[in-house]
Amino acid sequence: YDLNGRLVSQTDLRTMQGVKAVDVSSLASGVYMVQIIGDNASIVKRLIKE
């Protein structure tokens, strides 16, 4: 999500094996909120792209 609450990207990580990596090269520089949802928990972290 961007800081205005708009969803800018969504990736399903369930099909990925091992370490999870998401390509953010197409995002403009700025601050984003990353939400990760698991089976029993979720977390939101701030991502700063320069």
GROMACS elastic network, one bead per residue, 0.5 to 0.9 nm:
[ bonds ]
;  ai    aj funct       b0    kb
    1     4     6  0.75951   500
    1     5     6  0.54462   500
    1     6     6  0.51844   500
    1     8     6  0.55136   500
    1     9     6  0.72969   500
    1    32     6  0.56174   500
    1    33     6  0.51551   500
    1    34     6  0.65032   500
    1    35     6  0.80372   500
    2     5     6  0.54374   500
    2     6     6  0.54998   500
    2     7     6  0.66989   500
    2     8     6  0.66587   500
    2    30     6  0.81609   500
    2    31     6  0.66437   500
    2    33     6  0.62389   500
    2    34     6  0.88938   500
    3     6     6  0.74353   500
    3    30     6  0.88351   500
    3    31     6  0.66917   500
    3    32     6  0.60578   500
    3    33     6  0.70473   500
    5    33     6  0.85433   500
    7    10     6  0.75138   500
    8    27     6  0.81589   500
    8    32     6  0.89413   500
    9    24     6  0.88882   500
    9    27     6  0.87539   500
   11    22     6  0.76150   500
   12    15     6  0.68605   500
   12    16     6  0.81688   500
   13    16     6  0.53307   500
   13    17     6  0.83832   500
   13    20     6  0.69138   500
   13    21     6  0.86677   500
   13    22     6  0.87272   500
   14    17     6  0.78783   500
   16    19     6  0.79671   500
   16    20     6  0.67160   500
   16    21     6  0.88796   500
   17    20     6  0.72917   500
   23    26     6  0.76398   500
   23    27     6  0.89436   500
   24    27     6  0.54862   500
   24    28     6  0.87123   500
   24    49     6  0.83541   500
   25    28     6  0.79485   500
   27    30     6  0.83048   500
   27    49     6  0.79923   500
   28    49     6  0.74991   500
   28    50     6  0.83537   500
   29    48     6  0.76197   500
   30    47     6  0.82997   500
   30    48     6  0.58720   500
   30    49     6  0.53031   500
   30    50     6  0.65192   500
   31    46     6  0.69422   500
   31    47     6  0.57331   500
   31    49     6  0.63103   500
   31    50     6  0.86912   500
   32    45     6  0.84018   500
   32    46     6  0.57842   500
   32    47     6  0.50143   500
   32    48     6  0.63315   500
   32    49     6  0.79007   500
   33    44     6  0.64748   500
   33    45     6  0.56802   500
   33    47     6  0.59520   500
   33    48     6  0.87462   500
   34    43     6  0.81394   500
   34    44     6  0.54575   500
   34    45     6  0.51772   500
   34    46     6  0.60983   500
   34    47     6  0.66059   500
   35    42     6  0.70828   500
   35    43     6  0.57312   500
   35    45     6  0.65498   500
   35    46     6  0.88861   500
   36    41     6  0.85465   500
   36    42     6  0.55085   500
   36    43     6  0.53386   500
   36    44     6  0.63638   500
   36    45     6  0.83402   500
   37    40     6  0.81119   500
   37    41     6  0.62140   500
   37    43     6  0.65786   500
   37    44     6  0.87362   500
   38    41     6  0.51915   500
   38    42     6  0.56875   500
   38    43     6  0.85768   500
   39    42     6  0.81930   500
